[in-house]
Amino acid sequence: MRQGDYTVWQIVYDVSVLQIHYLTRGNPQERTVSLKALDFVCGHTVQFTVIEAKPSAAGVPEFKHLTEATHRGYLHGFTTQPYLKRQFGDLSPLTEGLLLTLRSYTCPGK
């Protein structure tokens, strides 16, 4: 999928083998995420990857533990972007509410 010069990333979902292939404007090397390799068990550590990060030699992105401090930093950086402030006002007060929602999540049946 492309949007001309506005394309920030390109992504292809290969549902037949449960893989996601993507590349970004800032890093045109194709990277692949295998959904088979991810742990979706409820209650396990939340992980993330930096979409622009350089992958391993095999083209696989590195996933890291998502701490609340890291998540807070990401949310603060996102909600305080000048463009968003001009369009929507100060969204930074939403950060703590979003983190509270994540903190209060429990696995179904627990």
N, C-alpha and C positions, 0 to 999 in steps of 0.2 A: 504494500500500500504506500502510495507516495502522494504528496501534496506540493509538487513542484519544488521551488526554493524554500518552502516552509517546512519541508520534511525534517524532523528532528531525529526520528528513528524509523527503521523499517523492521517489521516483524512478520514471521510466518509461523502458524501453528500447524504442526504435522501430527494430527490426531491419530493417524494409523500407527505411529511408533511412540506417541506421547512425548513429543519434543517441541520446544520452542526455539526458533532460530531468529536472531536479531542482529542488527548493526545500527550504529548511531552516526550522526553527522560528524561528531568529534572523534570517533574511532570506527573506521569503516571495516575493521576486521570482523567477520561473522563469528558470533558466539552462539553456543547451543546450551540450552537448559533441558536436561532429561527429567521429566516428571517422575520417572521410575526411581531416580536417585534421591528424590526429596522425601522427607519424613513428614507425613501429614497427620500423624497421630496427635490427637488432642492432648494438650498439656505439655508437649515437648517445647523446647526452646524455640522462640521465634528467630528466624534468620533473615538476612537481607543481602543483597549484592548491589554494588554501585554500577549502574547501567553503563557508565562511561569507562569503567576500569578495564585495564588490559587483562585478558583471560590467560589461562595456562596455555602451554604449547598445544594442547589438544583442543583449544577453543572453548574451554569450559570456564564460566565465571566462578570466582571464589565467593562462597557464602560465609557470612560472619554472624555471630550472636548479636541480636538487636537489643541493646540495653535501653532502659528508659531514658537515660541521659542522651544517648545517640538519637533516639527517636524525638526527644524534645528539641534537640538542636536542629534536626531536619525540619520538623514542623515550624519552628521559629523562623528558620531561614526561608521557608516557603511562604509563610503567612506575612512576612515583612517585605516581600519583594515590592519595589517601587511601583511596578505596573499594576499589581493587585491592589495596592493601597489607593492608587488613582481611580481604579475601576470600582472597588468595593468598600473602601475605607479600611480601618485597622482591623485585621482579622486575627491578630496575635492573641487576643483573649480566648480564642477557640482552642488554643494549644492545650491548656490544662484540662478542658472538658474532653477533648479527644483522648488524652492520656488516661483520664479517669475511666472512660468507657473501656479502654483496653485492660486496665487494672481490674475492673469488675467482671470481666468475662470469665465464665466457668464452662467447663466441658459439659455437654448434655449428659444428663443422668448422674451428675456428681453433686 
